[in-house]
């Protein structure tokens, strides 16, 4: 199992932990906080370095920008579309996806800078 495969699993596990926290956050206080959130974000970051950097970077960056925009506009947009519980669920999922995508994009950007310096 090479670094790309490990990066893929790091990305999947980090994203899954964050999504679990986002979903459970609709039912209770978000249980994915503190050390667990830090581990999930670190796994997403490592997944960006070892897995996502090897794929289509432009598509990933566009998806990350879309998640940041939609999760940031949550209070304006989704608040009027959904009832309380459903709003919390959708907002939690979008925010978890945004957090994972930003951590992964940070890893991809780090690899981009590395490639600029070390051709």
N, C-alpha and C positions, 0 to 999 in steps of 0.2 A: 504494500500500500504506500503510494508516493505522497508527496506533500499536497498535490492537487486533490487527491482523494480525502486526505485528512482535513484539508481546508473546506471541502464540500460538506463533510460531516460537522465541522465546527460551525459553519454557516447555518446548517439545518437545525442543529441543536440550539444555537443562540437564538435564532428566529423563533423556534418552537417555544422556548422558555419565555421569551418576551410576549408572544401571542397568548400563551397560557395565562400570563399575568394580566394581559389586556382583557381577556374573556372573563377571568375570575373577578376582575375589578368591577364588573357590572353587578356582581352579586354581593361583594364584600369589599373591604379595603384591600387594595392591591397587595397580594402576598409576595409578589416578585419585587422585593425591594432590597436595599442594602447589598450584602455580599452576593446574593443570587443574581441581582440585576447587573452588578459589576462583572460577574463571570459570564453572563449571557452577552453583555456588550463586548467583552473581550473576545469571546468566541466568534461573534459576528465580525469583529475587526480582523481577527486572524483568518476567517473565511474570506474576507475581502482581499487580503494579501495573497493567500495561497490558492484560492479558487476563482473568485469573481474577476480578479485582474487578468485571468487568462481567457475570459469570454468577451462578449460584445460590451465594451465599456460605455459606449455612447448610449445604448439602450438602457443600461443600468442607471446611468446618471440621470437620464430623462425620467425614469420611473421614480428615482429618489426625489427629484425635484417635484414631481406630481404628488408624492406622498407628503412631502414637507408642506406644500401649498394646501392640500386638502385637510391634513391634520391640523394645520395652523388656522384654517378657516372654519374649523369645527363648530365653534360657538355661533358663528353667523349662519352657516349653511345647514349642517345636520341638526342643529337645535330646533329649527322650524319644520324639519321633515319627519321627525320621529317622536314618539312618545318617550317619556322618561327612561324606562328600562332599556328599550331598544336603542335609544340615543347613547346611553352609557356603553352598551355593548359595541356598537359601531365605532364610537369614539375610541374606546379602548383598543380595539383591533387596529384601527388606523394609526393610533399613536404608537403601538407596539411595532407595527410595520415600519413606521417612520424612524423610530429609534434604531431598529436593526439595519435599515437601509443607510442611515447616516453613518453608523459604525462601519458597515461594509464599504461604503464609499470612501471613508477615511483611509481604509486599508488600500483600496484601489488607487487613491490619489498618492499615497505614500509610495506605492510601486511605480507609479508614473514618474514621480520625482526621482526615484532611484534610477529608472531607465534613462532619464535625461542626463543624469550625472555620470552614470556608468554605462556607456553605449555598448 
